[in-house]
Amino acid sequence: MLKHSLKTACLMVVIVLTFGMTLAQDAAPVVLGPITQRVVDRGELICGTNASALPGFAEVNDAGSYVGFDVDMCRAVAAAILGDADAVSYRPLAAADRQAALQSEEIDILSRNTTFTLSRDAVWGATFAPTTFYDGQAVIVMADSGITSLEGLAGLIICTNAGTTTELNITDAMNQRGLDFELQTFQEFDQAFDALLAGNCDAATSDASGLISKQATAPDPGALRILPEIISKEPLGPATPQSDEQFADIVRWTIYGLFAAEEYGITSENIDQVIADNTGEGGDPNIQRILGIGENQSGSYFGIANNFVEVVVRQVGNYGEIFQRNLGVPPFNLERGVNALWTEGGLIYAPPFR
Ligand SMILES: N[C@@H](CCC(=O)N[C@@H](CS)C(=O)NCC(=O)O)C(=O)O
């Protein structure tokens, strides 16, 4: 009897859900949230980026264009919403200006090697996107200083830029080891790095990725040494103002689209073939959903095109392509490490597109 009524209840739920879903799919077009609407109206996404060049992540190239891994995240979002990865205007921001830029909404999105932390989530009024680069903090010194570990920094001057997670991490790491030091902060990391090169700081500290970038592009990389200790977790990724959850969803699923495209072997080079191979019966339903092939609803839940991932991958590439193009090449030659796909032992993982 109980079994029977359970069965009936389940059937009812299925009928209601099926009916409800049909209704949802046939419903009027989704109303765009305020940020997405602004982006559409001005035909451009405003992206907060680095103030001083961080080669590999964000810099202005010889042609005057912003390029880099963090820049490509903004380009991907512009492609998803506007169909044009070039429709981005960049606002250079010092680390300490990020919170105000998000709160005043003078930027639509921040993509500037920003660490996702509890206090920022609470206080910045920001929604953090999925982590795009798992990093940790390191310390760099002059090779001829003879310093080979944090212990060697006792009593010395360590420099960094203000308004970063870096300041608290280095203080914790030195205090935990019972080591005195003097922390000097600058508005921009370049000033801290130049002070190291000039001998006014004994060490500089920041995200390991940033230090690798600075070392690789320094006049004499061999004159610098990155110490072996990684003293923190720095999950880096974009953030958006908290006022528009739908826009945050668009950013979130654009990034997941980059991850999923890599996982399913969809690249900017083979996308036409992948679409041809997966259109109609016999196609991989996962690929159909990711690329918006057929009747599957995806982007339209957020008021953007169902094939938004196709547009993004066509114009910007998948996550692996973005990583390789910006960071996998000389002079950086960064390994994927924890930033490999979950299927290859890393942390890069997208939830299902369904
Ligand atoms: N991930 C850390 C540090 C971010 C940071 O400011 N890093 C420096 C050094 S890698 C930087 O981006 N410098 C470039 C600039 O000052 O524009 C945070 O979110 O606070």
The ligand as a Gaussian input file, in Angstrom:
#p B3LYP/6-31G(d) Opt

LIG

0 1
 N       46.543000      37.656000      -5.371000
 C       46.882000      38.719000      -4.467000
 C       47.967000      39.661000      -5.030000
 C       47.553000      40.383000      -6.287000
 C       48.603000      41.393000      -6.786000
 O       48.393000      42.618000      -6.687000
 N       49.713000      40.913000      -7.348000
 C       50.728000      41.810000      -7.884000
 C       52.042000      41.114000      -8.063000
 S       51.967000      39.589000      -8.894000
 C       50.268000      42.464000      -9.175000
 O       49.309000      42.041000      -9.734000
 N       50.931000      43.450000      -9.646000
 C       50.560000      44.156000     -10.854000
 C       50.009000      45.512000     -10.530000
 O       50.385000      46.071000      -9.478000
 O       49.213000      46.011000     -11.331000
 C       45.627000      39.485000      -4.086000
 O       44.564000      39.224000      -4.650000
 O       45.692000      40.335000      -3.190000

